[in-house]
Amino acid sequence: MIRFIFRRLFCAVLMLALTGQAGAVEPDRPLLVYTAITATTPQIPLWAALAELGPEKVAVEYWKTPDDLRGVILAGRGDIWVGHLEGFAQAALRKAPVTLVAVTGWKKFRFIAPKDSPATDMASLALELREKGELLHAAPQGSPGLAVLEEIQKRGGPAFSTASAQPRQLILEMLRGTVRYALLPEPLVSVLLAKQPSLRVVAGLEEEFSRLYGGPGRLPLAGIAVNTRFAEENPEFVRRLARDMEVQAARLAGDFDAAARVLPQAVKENLGMDIILASLAGDLILAAPAAEVKEEIAAFLRMALSGDAAALAALPALMDGPFLFAANSHANGFEGGKARPLRRFTAAVDAARAFAAGYGLCPQPAPVSSLSAATRYGAGKP
């Protein structure tokens, strides 16, 4: 009887220690997330993973242009950022505190033409444009799609113009009929097609690039990054977030209705559910840990930064440094702040737990990684 009481008392004390450690995983203040109000797929895994936190624990700011976001990152404002990979890399090369956690945007850009166009792919579209003496109009200015389009042009891709630098301006010109051929990202493609049924999608930019250069028919265009200082203070939270985004993306990849519901209310009101669902139909919901797709990221950044010799020279060191978050290691340099004592405490708890299990004092609890994302975050709630 005494042994039974001792065993239960020891187990209770140990569980209190574990509970204290688990409480340290969640940040002790509301998160500040910067994202785009027109983004769909790139931010879906993030909001699915953060679903349980609730609006009182997450503040959202919406950036308008890539330059806006770059300024935010350089100033170190915010905890989590949704944006283009080349923007994150450019900021990191300027010593901004940015760490890329996952790639979540892979297939965004579409070639648009009139419904009576005979074009079936980019090559036939380029031929049609040359025969008619017309240009492809591409937007937005500074987007990753333009860097890809420039690379494709080297192998017979269509000549293009960025005179209509802003997507909404280009959409307006296409509705008026003054522009007939365009390259635009989703969900703006779906917005345009809903308003002008005489247009259609010819092909996807990412698939056409892969057809010319080889590859899986996708490109690492956008993703989720965190403020490096935030990651140093909350390393376990960021590791868990990375895992949960991967799990949630896999769950939502075949359920567009559920995927659309996790988006912020402001995004749903701005675009409308019909547009969101239409844009997801040709997209890829995938959250790949940055360190696991390092070579894809490096190849894309070499193309996106090709006009900046200094950036290209510094890129290898960037890719081998803490810019890419490594969820299963401590290679990100999170050695200072709260990270070191947290790891020491975690190791002590793990040792105590192993001791207890070895002597049958209390059952070994399941590791965090074995729990479903819904159990850990309550993610996926409508």
Buried (B, 14 or more C-beta within 10 A) or exposed (E): EEEEEEBEEBBEEBBEBBEEBEEBBBBEEBBBBBBBBBBBBBBBBBBBBBBBBEEEEBBBBBBEBBEBBBBBBBEBEBBBBBBBBBBBBBBBBEEBBBBBBBBBBBBBBBBBBBEEBEBEBBBBBBBBBEEEEBBBBBBBBBBBBBBBBBBBBEEEBBEBBBBBBEBEBBBBBBBEEEBBBBBBBBBBBBBBBEEBEEBBBBBBBBBBBBBBEEBEBBBBBBBBBBBBEBBBBBBBBBBBBBBBBBBBBBBBBEEBEBBBBBBBEEBBEBBBEEBBBBBBEBBBBBBBBBBBBBEBBBBBBBBBBEEBEEBEEBBEEBBEBBBBBBBEEEEBEBEEBBBBEBBEBBEEBEEBBEEBBEEEBBEEEEEBEEEEBBEBBEBBEE
